[in-house]
């Protein structure tokens, strides 16, 4: 399985809203992410759905600066 396919699979979440945000992000940005931003995105995917949703909606600040840059691309 290619890395992009693995990442898409990891983006299938339990929250429909999060699925939609992540799918849109992947369609727009996955191919152009720098290695550092891709690594930050993968780290974000390790968080539980509710925590990731809180980052995406701005309820909670992302854990680090690189993750914050990735979260900005969710908009």
Secondary structure by P-SEA (a helix, b strand, c coil): ccaaaaaaaaaccccaaaaaaaaaaaacccccccaaaaaaaaaaaaccaaaaaaaaacccccccaaaaaaaaacc
